[in-house]
């Protein structure tokens, strides 16, 4: 007999019972992604202690994201082979180790090493792992579920950037990193171990059991990763993802430095940066709800439209009349990408091989990681970020145009 659902709770879809615990665990594990925002607000203090150039400091992102992108397909395979719980638990431990190491660095080489380790941990706690776990439990209102889960990275980023700034002012940046690393692991690990797990066949409805039964590819309307490689939409989405990371990572690394150098106090600069990240909570919830009600192509187009608008607003900073336009559009767009991209991939290629296809696309992090280095080099050469900002507006506009040309690449559709 099918389960009876109180109509008052229909808006939750499948997000109830054990599935609700998985969603909660996913939110907490996604807090780990917020750790990646911490180094930007501390950059002023780190540069003051070591005397590195901005290009040297930003250069750490390239090897970090090279390692991240190369391991993303492997993470997708690990999740499919062993499940999300083990990947999330191990990544939480590695995250704490990386921050403890960063708190004790004495030179550029050790700084680069522990930034790489942090990147590996964040990959395991990221969208591929958590998105797969939640999708296993939630069919109805999946967009809303992903929106809830992916708020974790923004909640973590909003809180941790403020905590890091406060602790660094009261003590120093090393103490801030140590506290954040140890405390973060202690909080995330129990949820990774006990809240997130795969769904047993007996826990599936008849409809979900049928959907999960292995079938020929033509029957379940999903393309394999190899088949996706030969499509137009795969390459459009991949290039657009490169543009996104090239811009997004540059702003994470340099916004506080830019605003502080333009005359704002460090507290003001960190406040704007933290607010942009915090707005992602609203963005992801609203994007998830919206994605359940409009075509997935439209969700992606709206996201890149906002991203492009933010890059043009960036050209007008630090004009106080435009700074909130930038903060709001950047905060909403960068966070909504976490919702729009998995859904766009599922729209183009189907659900079955989404983790591997998304993992392959994440290889563009290698190129996207050059964004912060590019911005640092432009500043070191010109004592200004202006040329870099023009470049971001150009590539974001190109990505927005490309989104109009993605399509469902599957040869057959269901009734």
C-alpha positions in Angstrom: 0.0 0.0 0.0 1.4 3.4 -0.9 2.2 5.8 1.9 -0.5 8.4 2.7 0.7 11.9 3.0 -1.0 14.6 4.9 -1.9 17.3 2.3 -0.6 20.0 4.7 2.9 18.6 4.2 2.8 18.1 0.4 4.9 21.2 -0.1 7.8 19.3 1.4 7.6 16.6 -1.3 10.0 13.8 -0.3 11.7 16.0 2.4 10.4 14.2 5.4 11.4 11.4 7.8 14.8 9.9 7.0 15.2 12.1 3.9 14.9 15.2 6.1 17.9 14.0 8.2 19.9 13.4 5.0 19.0 17.0 3.9 20.1 18.3 7.3 23.3 16.3 7.2 23.9 17.7 3.7 23.5 21.3 5.0 26.0 20.8 7.8 28.5 19.0 5.5 28.2 21.9 3.0 29.3 24.3 5.8 32.8 22.9 5.0 32.7 24.8 1.6 32.4 28.0 3.6 36.0 27.4 4.8 37.2 28.3 1.3 36.1 31.9 1.9 38.2 32.5 5.0 41.6 33.2 3.4 40.3 36.3 1.5 39.5 38.3 4.6 42.8 37.2 6.2 44.8 38.2 3.2 45.6 41.7 4.5 47.2 40.1 7.7 49.0 37.3 5.8 50.6 39.7 3.3 51.6 42.1 6.1 53.5 39.2 7.9 55.2 37.6 5.0 55.5 40.5 2.5 54.5 38.4 -0.5 53.1 40.0 -3.7 49.5 39.6 -4.4 50.3 37.3 -7.4 52.3 35.1 -5.1 49.5 34.8 -2.5 46.9 34.2 -5.3 49.1 31.7 -7.0 48.1 29.1 -4.3 44.7 28.8 -5.9 46.1 27.3 -9.1 47.7 24.2 -7.6 44.8 23.9 -5.2 42.2 23.9 -7.9 44.3 21.8 -10.2 44.3 19.1 -7.6 40.5 19.7 -7.0 39.6 19.4 -10.7 41.7 16.3 -11.2 40.1 14.6 -8.2 36.5 15.6 -9.0 35.9 12.8 -11.4 37.4 10.4 -8.8 35.2 11.8 -6.1 32.2 11.1 -8.4 33.4 7.5 -8.8 33.9 7.1 -5.1 30.4 8.3 -4.3 28.9 5.9 -6.7 31.1 3.0 -5.6 31.2 3.5 -1.8 28.5 6.0 -1.0 28.5 9.6 0.2 28.9 8.9 4.0 32.5 7.7 3.8 33.6 10.5 1.3 32.0 13.2 3.5 33.5 11.8 6.8 37.0 11.5 5.4 36.8 14.9 3.9 35.7 16.5 7.2 38.8 15.1 8.9 41.2 16.3 6.1 39.6 19.8 6.3 40.6 20.1 10.0 44.1 18.9 9.3 44.5 21.4 6.5 43.5 24.4 8.6 45.7 23.3 11.5 48.6 23.1 9.0 47.8 26.6 7.6 47.9 28.1 11.1 51.5 27.0 11.4 53.0 27.8 8.0 56.3 29.6 7.8 56.8 30.1 4.1 55.1 30.2 0.7 55.7 26.5 0.0 54.0 25.2 3.1 51.2 27.7 2.5 50.6 26.3 -1.0 50.7 22.8 0.3 48.0 23.2 2.9 45.8 25.2 0.6 45.9 22.3 -1.8 45.0 19.9 1.0 42.1 22.2 1.9 40.9 22.1 -1.7 40.9 18.3 -1.7 38.8 18.3 1.5 36.3 20.8 0.1 35.9 18.7 -3.1 34.8 15.7 -1.0 32.3 17.9 0.9 31.1 19.6 -2.2 28.2 19.6 -4.6 28.9 16.2 -6.3 28.9 14.2 -3.0 26.0 16.0 -1.2 24.0 16.5 -4.4 24.1 12.8 -5.1 23.1 11.9 -1.6 20.1 14.2 -1.5 19.0 13.2 -5.0 19.0 9.6 -3.9 16.3 10.5 -1.3 14.4 13.3 -2.9 12.5 13.1 -6.2 9.6 15.4 -5.7 10.7 19.0 -5.0 14.3 18.1 -5.7 15.2 21.7 -6.6 13.9 22.9 -3.3 15.9 20.2 -1.5 19.1 21.1 -3.3 18.4 24.7 -2.5 18.2 24.0 1.2 21.3 21.8 1.2 23.5 24.2 -0.7 22.7 27.0 1.7 25.3 25.4 4.0 28.3 26.8 2.1 26.9 30.3 2.3 25.9 30.0 5.9 29.4 28.7 6.6 31.1 31.4 4.5 29.0 34.2 6.1 29.8 33.1 9.6 33.4 32.1 9.2 34.5 35.2 7.4 33.2 37.3 10.3 34.6 34.9 12.9 38.0 34.8 11.2 38.2 38.6 11.1 37.1 39.0 14.7 39.5 36.4 16.0 42.4 37.7 13.9 41.9 41.2 15.4 41.7 39.9 19.0 44.6 37.5 18.6 46.1 36.8 15.1 45.3 35.1 11.8 47.0 31.9 12.9 44.7 31.5 15.9 41.7 32.2 13.7 42.6 29.4 11.3 43.4 26.9 14.1 40.1 27.5 15.9 38.1 27.3 12.7 39.7 24.1 11.5 39.4 22.1 14.8 35.9 23.4 15.6 34.7 22.8 12.1 35.7 19.2 11.9 34.3 18.5 15.4 30.9 19.9 14.2 30.7 18.4 10.7 32.0 14.9 11.4 29.0 13.5 13.4 26.5 14.7 10.8 28.6 13.1 8.0 28.8 9.8 9.9 25.2 9.5 11.2 22.9 11.8 9.2 23.9 11.0 5.6 23.6 7.6 4.1 22.4 5.9 1.0 18.8 4.8 0.5 18.1 1.1 0.8 15.8 -0.5 -1.8 13.2 -1.3 0.9 13.0 2.4 1.7 12.0 3.3 -1.8 8.5 3.7 -3.1 7.5 1.4 -5.9 7.9 4.4 -8.3 11.4 5.1 -7.0 12.4 1.4 -7.1 11.4 1.3 -10.8 13.4 4.5 -11.5 16.5 3.1 -9.8 16.4 -0.3 -11.6 19.2 -0.6 -14.1 17.9 -0.3 -17.7 19.3 0.2 -21.1 20.4 3.8 -21.6 17.7 4.3 -24.3 15.0 3.3 -21.8 15.9 5.6 -19.0 16.8 8.5 -21.2 20.2 9.2 -19.7 23.5 9.7 -21.6 26.7 8.2 -20.3 29.7 10.5 -19.6 31.3 9.4 -22.9 28.2 10.2 -24.9 27.8 13.5 -23.2 31.3 14.5 -24.3 30.1 14.4 -27.9 27.3 16.9 -27.5 27.1 20.7 -28.0 25.6 21.3 -24.6 28.4 19.6 -22.7 31.0 22.0 -24.1 28.8 25.1 -23.7 28.2 24.2 -20.1 31.9 23.4 -19.5 33.1 26.7 -21.0 30.5 28.7 -19.1 31.6 26.9 -15.9 35.2 28.0 -16.6 34.1 31.6 -17.0 32.2 31.3 -13.7 35.1 30.0 -11.7 37.6 32.4 -13.4 35.4 35.3 -12.1 34.1 33.9 -8.9 37.5 32.8 -7.5 39.1 36.1 -8.4 36.5 38.0 -6.4 36.8 35.7 -3.4 40.6 36.3 -3.3 40.7 40.0 -4.1 37.5 41.8 -3.2 38.6 42.6 0.4 42.0 43.7 -0.9 40.4 45.8 -3.6 37.9 47.5 -1.3 40.4 48.1 1.5 42.9 49.6 -1.0 40.1 51.8 -2.3 39.7 53.5 1.1 37.3 51.3 3.0 38.3 50.0 6.4 39.1 46.3 6.7 35.9 45.8 8.7 33.8 47.5 6.1 35.4 45.5 3.3 35.0 42.2 5.1 31.4 43.2 5.9 30.5 43.7 2.2 32.2 40.4 1.3 30.5 38.5 4.1 27.1 39.9 3.2 27.5 38.8 -0.5 28.2 35.3 0.7 25.4 35.4 3.2 22.9 36.4 0.6 23.5 33.0 -1.0 21.2 31.5 1.6 18.3 33.4 0.3 19.5 32.9 -3.3 19.7 29.1 -3.0 16.3 28.7 -1.3 14.6 30.9 -3.9 16.5 29.3 -6.8 15.5 25.9 -5.6 11.9 26.8 -5.4 12.0 28.6 -8.7 13.7 25.7 -10.4 10.8 23.4 -9.6 8.4 25.8 -11.4 10.2 27.1 -14.5 12.3 25.4 -17.2 15.8 24.5 -16.1 17.3 26.3 -19.1 15.6 29.5 -17.8 17.0 29.0 -14.3 20.6 28.8 -15.8 20.0 31.9 -18.0 18.7 33.9 -15.1 21.7 32.9 -13.0 24.2 34.0 -15.6 22.3 37.1 -16.3 22.8 38.2 -12.7 26.4 37.1 -12.8 27.0 39.3 -15.9 25.2 42.2 -14.2 27.5 41.9 -11.2 30.6 42.1 -13.3 29.4 45.3 -14.9 28.6 46.7 -11.4 32.1 45.8 -10.4 33.5 48.2 -12.9 31.7 51.1 -11.0 33.1 50.2 -7.6 33.9 51.5 -5.0 31.1 54.1 -5.8 28.7 53.7 -2.9 25.8 54.0 -5.2 26.8 50.8 -6.9 28.4 48.7 -4.2 25.1 47.2 -3.0 24.1 46.4 -6.6 27.3 44.4 -6.9 26.9 42.7 -3.5 23.3 41.6 -4.2 23.8 40.5 -7.8 27.1 38.7 -7.1 25.8 37.1 -3.9 22.7 35.8 -5.6 24.3 34.7 -8.8 27.3 32.8 -7.5 25.2 30.9 -4.9 22.4 30.1 -7.4 24.9 28.4 -9.7 25.0 25.5 -7.2 21.3 24.9 -8.0 21.2 25.8 -11.6 24.2 23.7 -12.8 23.2 20.2 -11.5 19.7 20.7 -12.8 20.9 21.9 -16.2 23.1 18.8 -16.5 20.2 16.6 -15.6 18.1 18.4 -18.2 20.6 17.9 -20.9 21.8 14.4 -20.2 19.5 12.8 -17.6 20.0 11.8 -13.9 21.8 8.5 -14.1 25.4 9.6 -14.8 25.2 13.2 -13.5 28.0 12.8 -10.9 30.5 11.6 -13.5 29.5 14.2 -16.1 29.6 17.0 -13.5 32.9 15.7 -12.3 34.3 15.9 -15.8 33.1 19.4 -16.2 34.8 20.4 -12.9 38.1 19.8 -14.6 37.8 23.4 -15.8 38.8 24.4 -12.2 42.4 24.1 -13.6 41.8 27.1 -15.9 39.4 28.9 -13.6 42.0 28.9 -10.8 44.1 31.2 -13.0 41.5 34.0 -12.4 42.9 35.0 -9.0 46.5 34.8 -10.3 45.5 36.9 -13.3 43.9 39.6 -11.1 47.0 39.6 -8.8 49.3 39.9 -11.8 47.3 42.8 -13.3 47.4 44.6 -9.9 51.1 44.1 -9.5 51.8 45.5 -13.0 49.3 48.4 -12.9 48.6 49.1 -9.3 44.9 48.6 -10.3 42.5 45.8 -11.0 40.7 47.7 -13.8 41.9 45.6 -16.8 41.0 42.4 -14.9 37.5 43.7 -14.2 36.9 44.5 -17.9 38.0 40.9 -18.7 35.4 39.5 -16.3 32.6 41.5 -17.8 33.6 40.2 -21.3 33.7 36.5 -20.4 30.6 36.6 -18.3 28.7 38.1 -21.2 29.9 35.4 -23.5 28.8 32.7 -21.1 25.4 34.2 -20.8 25.0 34.1 -24.6 26.1 30.5 -24.7 23.4 29.4 -22.2 20.8 30.2 -24.9 22.1 27.3 -27.0 22.0 24.3 -24.5 19.4 21.7 -25.2 18.2 18.2 -24.2 20.7 16.0 -25.9 19.0 12.7 -25.2 17.6 10.9 -28.3 14.4 9.8 -26.7 12.1 11.3 -24.1 9.5 9.7 -21.8 5.8 10.1 -22.4 
